[in-house]
């Protein structure tokens, strides 16, 4: 790495529910992401990065600590508090002299009926927005910002035309990030930027929606056998409900916010609705890209780009009509478990690399610690990506497997406990208290359309993968610090 007069700044942009296949430079011809494309060409894009849970809180807890959700017992949304141990990466960096800022969503504890309780998170700059709504009496900085501009966020969110771009949460995130970066600082900084989109309710500003014609986007991955497959797995969706296509009006600003999967029928009407949904989703990503571009331009104009690591990722993906599903929850298809992950630091990290290595979001925290010259604790499950980023190791090898978890309502008879184990070819999913599972060969079946779980020829392989998955889970906990 290049010689440093001080530790690098860190600009960490995290979208909410953005799939891996939504960046133009990485192969999507329908989206418009010129700024993320530029960032991709300037850095290392990990094309097989996987989240550790397909819902918000456990995923965020995981990448902010470098540990699996089950290891820190943050397995679900809606938690009352966050544990004292392990510390968040922001706290560790703050203790090492960083000025840390939170812009946007955090979602480590429940924000239902309250502004979420903060842990000892290390953030000295705090601009909070759990969601682009106005149902908190106080403590929601984005809603206050909209009010200060003479608008009513509650009324704006009822408008089918969407919140206008100039008052959008994505725009507010960019403005507050620029404000934070441009402040005179004698210390390195971390800006943790957490944009709410492209999360439901899939209502981008009208001006952005008009940029994408539903007829021109590719339809979701679907075949009629998916309906039977999802019906077979319905037992694990104790909160979900099937909906007829007519009930799924994605132009409405009101859609369910719970971590569920909603079935979409596969007739002509359903396909049209799915394309409309995809077009709206791409419109939200276009706004994210525009505002990311503003942030990057401001960073460059401030003279800090050469001293700043830029990361772009998402907490988890979105089903987006694949296999007859929308939203998120207890499935581990590629669109849900696989996310974008781009790193860029001019002169220190490789440029123009598209890595095929298996990577987890747990790997972010230890990478930042190693880059900053700080010790990586033994309790972290994540592995530093610095050897690949710096060109010291081939970019196609990092992990032998990746894991993801969904653990919700284990105290209910029909509660869901599920894990994914993926070795780069075979993806095994176990729904552990339902006797159900899925097995896919992604080399032969990259769209995950042929479930091999019950195929006689694959029973020996399934048993082998189940054992490996259990073994991986048992070794995922924190290291022991003493004999008793």
N, C-alpha and C positions, 0 to 999 in steps of 0.2 A: 504494500500500500504506500501511497505518497506520504511524505513527511508532513506532519501536522504541527501547527503552533498551538492548537487546542483541539479538543474533541469536536467531532462534526455536529452540526445541527441535524435535526431529524424532522422531516415533514412526512407524516404518516396519514394518508387519506384512505379512509375505509368507507365504502358504500355499504348499503344494507340490502341484501338479497339480490346481488348482481351475479349472474352466472359467469362461468369461465369463458363462454363462447360469444362474448358481446363486445369484442374489440376488433376494429377493422384490420389492424396490422397483424392480428392473430388469426385472420381467416374469415371474419364475418363481413360479407359484402353488402349487407342491408343496413347496418348501423352507420352512424356518422360520428367517429371519434378521432378527429385529427390531432388533438392534444395528447390523448393517451397513446395514439400511434407514435407520436414524436417521442414520448417518454419511453415507449417500448424499444424504439430504434436506438435510444441513447443508453439503454441498460440491459438488464437480464430479465427475461420473462420466463417464469416457471409455469410451463403449460400443463403440468400434472400436480397442481397444488390442491390439497383437500382440507376442508374444515373438520373440526373435531366434534361438531354437532350441527345438524341442519336446522337449528333454531337459535335465536339471538343470544340469550344470556349465557348458556353453557359454552357457546363458541367464543364469545368475547372474553369470558373468564379464562378460557383455555389459552388464547393467543396473548393475553395480557400477563399471564403467569408462566407460560411455557410448560403447562401440565394438562393432563386430560381432565375433562369435567368431573368424572367419577373420582379421580384422585383427590380433588379438593371439595367434593360433595356439592358442587354447583351444577346440578344436573338438569335444571328446568327453568323456565321463565316463572316470574311471580314470587321470587324468594324475598323474605322479609329483610335479610341482612346479608352482607358479604363477610366471609371468614377473615380473621386477623392474619392468618398464614395460608398460603404464601403471599409475599408482597407483590403488588402490581409492578410491572416494568417501569411505569411512570414514577412510582415511589422510589425504586432503586436508583433511577437516573437522577431524581431530585436530590436524593441523599448524596449523590456523587457530584453535585454542583450544577445540575441542569435546571433551567427555568422551564417548567412544564405547563402547557396549556391544553385544556379540553374545550373543543368547539363542537357542539352538537350532541349527539346521543352518547350515553355511556351504557345504561341498561345492564348493570351488574346486580341490581335489586329491582323489586317491583316499583313501577310508576303508576300503579292502578289506584286512583283516588288520592294520589299524593305525588309530590316530587320525590324521586327515589333518594334513599339514604346513601350518603357518601361513605365510602371506606376511607382509610388513611391512604389516599390515592396519589399524593405528591403534587397535585395540580394547584398552582398559585394563580393561574389565569383560568377563569371558569365561566364559559358561556354555554349554557345548558339548553338543550331542546330534545326532549324525549321523542316527540312526534309533532308533525305539523298540525296540531289541534290547539284548542284554547279551553281545555277543561281542567286547568289547575288555577287556583286562586292566586298563587304567587310562586315565584321561583323559576318561572319558565321564560328564559331570556328572549327566545325567538318571538314568542307571543307579545312580550313587552315591546320589542323592536317594531313589530307590525303596528301595534297601537300607537307608538310614537310617530309613525308615518301617517297617522290619521285613518287607518283602516281597521276593520274588525275581522280577525282571523276566523272566528266562528262563522261569520256570514260568508267569507270567501270560500271556506271549505265546503259549503253547501252548493256552490255554483258548479254546474256540470262543465263549465269552461275551464275549471281548475284555478288554482291560485296563480295570478300573473307572475311571470318570471322575475320581475323586479321586486316582488314581495315573497318570493318562494324561499323555503327553508334552505334549499341548496345554495341560493344566492346569498342568503344571510351567513351561511357557513363560510363562504368564500370571503365575504367582507370582514368577518371577525378574524379569520385566519390571517388575512393581509394586515389587519390592525396589529395582531400579535407579532407577526414577523418583522414589521417595520419599526417596532419600538426599539429604541437604542438599548443594546444589551452588552454587558461586559462578559456574559457567560453564555455557553452553548444552550440551545433550546430544543425542546420537543414540542411540536404542534400535532396533537392527536385530533384529526378532523373526521367527524363521524356524520356523514350525510345520511338522511333518512331514506332517500330514494335509492333504487327503484322498487321500493316496498309498496305493497298495496296501500291505498285503494286504486292504484294505477290511473291517477288523474293528473297527467302533466298539463302545463299551461296550454291553452288552445293553440297558441302560435307555434308551439313545438309539436303538438299532435298533428297539425296540418302538414308537417314535413315528411310524414311517413304514411304511405298508402298501404292499407292492409292487404290489398291484392298483390302487392309486390314483395311482401315478406315471405319467407319460407314457412310452411306449416310446421306444427310440432311433430315430434316423433310419435307415431301412433299406428297401431294395427288393431283390428277388431278383437283379437285375442287379449288385448290389454284390459278390456272390460271384465272378462272372466278372471284375469289375474288380480285386478284390484278388488273384485268381489271376494276372492279367496283370502286376500289380506285384510279385509274390512274389520276383522276381529281386533286388530291392533289399533284401530282408529276410534277409540271410545268416545272422542269428542266430535268426530266428523259426521257429515251428513251428505247424502247424495242430492244433487240439484239437477233439475231439468234445465236445458240451455236457455229457455225463456227467462228463468230466474236470475241468470248471470249477466246482469247489465253492467258491463265493465266501464261504461261511460259515467255511471253514477259514482259520486265520491264516497259512497258508503258501501264497503264490503267487509265481510267478517275479518277481524283482526287476530283471532285465535290461531294457534299453530295447528291448523288442520289441512287436510287435502280435500278438495272438492272435485267430484267427478264431473267430467264434461263428456256428453254423448258424442259419438263419432259420425253423426249424419252431416249433411251439407251445412245445415244451420250451425251446428257445433263447430265445424271447421272454420266457418266465416267468423264466428265469435272468437275463436282461438287466434286467428290472424289479427283481429282488431285488438285483442289483448296484447299480442306481441308488438304491434305497431305502437301502442301506448307505452309499453315497456321500453322500447327503443327511443321513444321521445324523451322519457325521463333520463335515460342514459346520455342522450345528446345534451341535455341541460347540465348534467354532471360534468360532461367533457368540457363544455363551454366554461363553466366556473372553475374547473381544475386548470384550464388554460389561463384564466385570470390570475389564479394563485401562482402558477409557475412563472408567468410574465412578471408579476410583482417581485417574486423571489429573485429573478434575474436582474431586474432593474435596481434592486437593493444592493447588488454586488455580493450576494451571499450564496449564489447557486453552486460555486465551486467548493464551498464548505458545507454543503447540505446533502444528506442522504434523503432521497425521495422514495417512498413506498406507496404503491397503490394496490389495494386488495378489497375484499368483501368478507362479511362475517359468514355468509353461506349463500347458496344459490336460490333458484326459483324453478318450480316445475314447468311453468309456462305452457301448459297443455300437453307436455310429454306424457305418454302412457295414460292419457285421460285425466290428468291431475293439474291443479293449479295451486299456487302458494307453496307452503313449506310444511315440514313436519316429519313424521316417522316413515321416511323412505330415503334411500341412499343412491338413487340414480345419479348419473353424472351431472345433470343439470342442477341438482340440489347439493351434492357433497363437494363438487369441484368448483373452484373459484379462481378469479384472476389473482396473480401475484407478480408484481413488477418492482424491481429495485433499480435505482439509478444513482450514481455518484461519479461525476466526471473526473477522470484521471485516476480513480481508485478502483472502480468496478469495471468489469468487462462491458462492452457496448455491442448491441445488435445480436445478443445471444438468446436463442429460444431453447431453453433447457427442457429435456424430456425426463428429468429425474423425478422420482416420487418425493413429494415434499408435503409436510404438514404445516398448518398455521402455528403449531407449537414451536416451530423453528424460528419464528421471528424474534422472540425475546432473547434467546441465547445468541443469535446473530448480532443483535444490537449491543449486547454486553461485550462480546468479543471485539467488535469493531471499536468500541469505546475504551478498550483496554481494561475492562472490569471482569472480575471472576464470574464464571458461570456456575451457579450453585448445583450441587449434586442432585437436588430434588427435581430439577427441570428434566422433563422427558424430551423436550425439543433438542434438536441438534443444529449447531451453527451452519449457516449456508455460506460463510465467508470463504471457504476453500473454492467453491464454485464461482462466487461473485468476483473474487480476485484473480481467477484464472489459474489457481494452483492445483485444481483437480478437474478432471473431465466433467462436463456439464450434464452427462447422462446418468450419473450414478450418485445417489445420496442415501436413500433408504431402501431396505428390502421389502418393506410393506408400509402401508398407512392404515390408520384406524379412525373410526368415527362412532359416536355414541348417541343414542336417544333414550333417555331414562326419565319417565314421567309417571307420576301416580303409582308408584310401586306398592302403595298401601291399599290399592283397590283391586278387587278380584280380576278385573279386566284391564288393569294398568299395563303400560307398555314399557318393556325393557328390551332394547335392540342394539346391536352392534354391527359394524361393517369392518371387514378385513379384506384388504385389496393388495395383492402382491405384484401388481403391474400387468397381470394377465387375467387372473381369476378374482372375481369379486364375490365374497361370501357375506350374506346378511342373515343374521339369526334373530328371530323374535322370541326371546328366551322363555317367556312364560305362556307362549301360545302354541308351541310345537310347530311353528311355521318358519320358513326361510326362503331365501332366493340364492341362486348361484348362476353367475354369468361368466362367459368366456369373452372378454372384451377384444381379444385379437380376432376372433372369428365373428363376433357379434357386438361391435362397438356401440350399437344403439340399444343394447340390453332388451332385446325383444324375445329372446328364447331362454326361458328359465330352466336350468338343468337340475334343479334341486331334487326332483323326483325321478330323474332319468336313471335307469338301472346302470348304465355304463359309467356313471359319474359318482356312484355311491362311495367307492374307495377314496376318490379324490375329495369328496365332500367331508368325509370323516377326518381325513388328514388336515384339511383346511380348518375344520372346527377345532381340532386340537391346537393348531397353530394360533388360532384366534384366542382361545382360552389362555394359552401360554403367554401371548402378548399382553392380554389384560392383566394377568397376575404379576407381570414385571413392570407395570405402568405406574406403580405408586412411588411415593417419595422415598429417598434413601434413609436408612436408619442413622441417627446421630449419636447413639450410645447403646450400651448393652442392656439398658433397662429404662 
